[in-house]
């Protein structure tokens, strides 16, 4: 976790920036998320298994006396002011586009937002695959929906935030991140079918293990363009498979059907991509089953298998992520490890014996530095609740 914000000092900062009194200010929070398994399956109508984290983004806001919306962040020195009743356009390539995208999506639904003073404060590392963007979108959407009494439910907000990211920001993400950030529940992972949006909250009982997130601290490059390229490859696979089965997305095919039909895909790269998606869906089903049986060793094996497939078949890993996973696999007390999120940098998630976490941090950290020249950061995380209002006196 990067910063340890407390509401009292954020409130003082807010009043210093905007004036007013504590009673005018509402506070909301949306977490980040970590995906345990099921990577690059969401936009293929498949299964994912993420959970929300105990850290995320705070939003403090009060009604402005005029119809302007002012947005500031504690993390990045940049302020924007917009008129929420007028057409909103993106501002460069900046974080402001996440909340602005949400306001613009409310507008598209015919819902006009009033003027607000807003202060964001996040403690999710940026570009680390932990959904800092979905967290900003969701905290904005939830706060405005509740203060403006728009009456949308969380699922509608999830879809609205995904559209903000797809259409306003221009990142063609699936629905997993926004869903996890909105629907998360403490000590539970979300087993989500991204085609039907049916989901089940599965208790995460880790016994003597801990969830450790390790940040490669590698600057992600090309992530968005490669992401869109993978989506296109999956669409090509769907079209090549049509003569065998009339599918809308790759997840409508099981591993057996794919073994019969794979030859229909001429391009070997496209075939590898499809294979990853279909096998990864299958691994999610197994992972949910073994987690319910408290078999963390099997769960860990599935994590390693998922990483191998993302590395070799889907090719969204990188030297730094692979080094972290390889080093984790050589370290005592580790049940499993894999990259999490879109890839090309960002973080790994590992299942580590609680008594061996210190050793894990020192061994993996040391060898990672030797091999990459970078310092990794480590966070032992708890599974937290989804987006919510923070009551000040609790
Ligand atoms: C990013 C996207 C998600 C999902 C993952 C990969 O986090 O925002 O929708 O596709 O990558 O699983």
Boltz pocket constraint, residues with backbone or C-beta under 6 A from the ligand:
constraints:
  - pocket:
      binder: B
      contacts: [[A, 38], [A, 39], [A, 40], [A, 41], [A, 42], [A, 43], [A, 129], [A, 173], [A, 174], [A, 175], [A, 176], [A, 177], [A, 341], [A, 342], [A, 343]]
      max_distance: 6.0
